[in-house]
Amino acid sequence: MEKKPIYSTKSMQNANDLGIYKTLLLGIVIATVGVFLRFAGESSTLSLISWLILFVGAAFCFKAVFKILGS
């Protein structure tokens, strides 16, 4: 019997797509900037902006992960 290779599934093919890694890296960089800004000062405006940047970065990461899992 011939076994079908495990890497031929659609999810594995999408996981190896370079675009997903770029999206994931972009999300990590954006989230890291948000974390660094969080500790940069004691301004409430800066704190709000840093939280927003952090959530935008996390959204990019979730988008990449769900693109892999949703296949």
C-alpha positions in Angstrom: 0.0 0.0 0.0 1.1 3.4 -0.8 0.9 6.0 1.9 -0.1 9.6 1.2 2.6 12.0 2.5 1.4 14.0 5.5 2.8 17.3 4.0 0.4 17.1 1.0 -2.6 18.4 3.0 -3.9 21.9 2.2 -3.1 23.1 5.7 0.5 22.0 5.4 0.9 23.7 2.0 -0.6 26.9 3.4 1.7 26.7 6.5 4.7 26.7 4.1 3.5 29.8 2.2 6.0 32.7 2.5 3.2 35.2 2.7 2.0 33.8 6.0 5.4 34.1 7.5 5.7 37.7 6.4 2.3 38.5 8.0 3.4 36.7 11.2 6.7 38.6 11.3 5.0 41.9 10.7 2.6 41.2 13.5 5.4 40.3 15.9 7.3 43.4 15.1 4.3 45.7 15.5 3.3 44.0 18.8 6.9 44.4 20.1 6.9 48.1 19.3 3.6 48.3 21.3 5.2 46.6 24.2 8.3 48.8 24.2 6.1 51.9 24.0 4.1 50.6 26.9 7.2 51.0 29.2 8.5 54.2 27.5 6.7 56.7 29.7 3.9 57.5 32.2 1.6 59.4 29.8 -1.9 58.1 29.6 -2.1 59.0 25.9 1.1 57.1 25.2 -0.2 54.1 27.2 -3.4 54.1 25.1 -1.5 54.3 21.8 0.8 51.5 22.9 -2.1 49.3 23.7 -3.7 50.0 20.3 -0.4 49.2 18.6 -0.1 46.0 20.6 -3.6 44.9 19.6 -3.0 45.6 16.0 0.1 43.5 16.0 -1.8 40.7 17.8 -4.5 40.9 15.2 -1.9 40.4 12.4 -0.6 37.3 14.2 -4.1 35.9 14.7 -4.8 36.5 11.1 -1.8 34.4 10.0 -2.4 31.6 12.5 -6.1 31.3 11.6 -5.2 31.3 7.9 -3.1 28.2 8.5 -5.7 26.5 10.7 -8.7 27.4 8.5 -7.4 25.5 5.5 
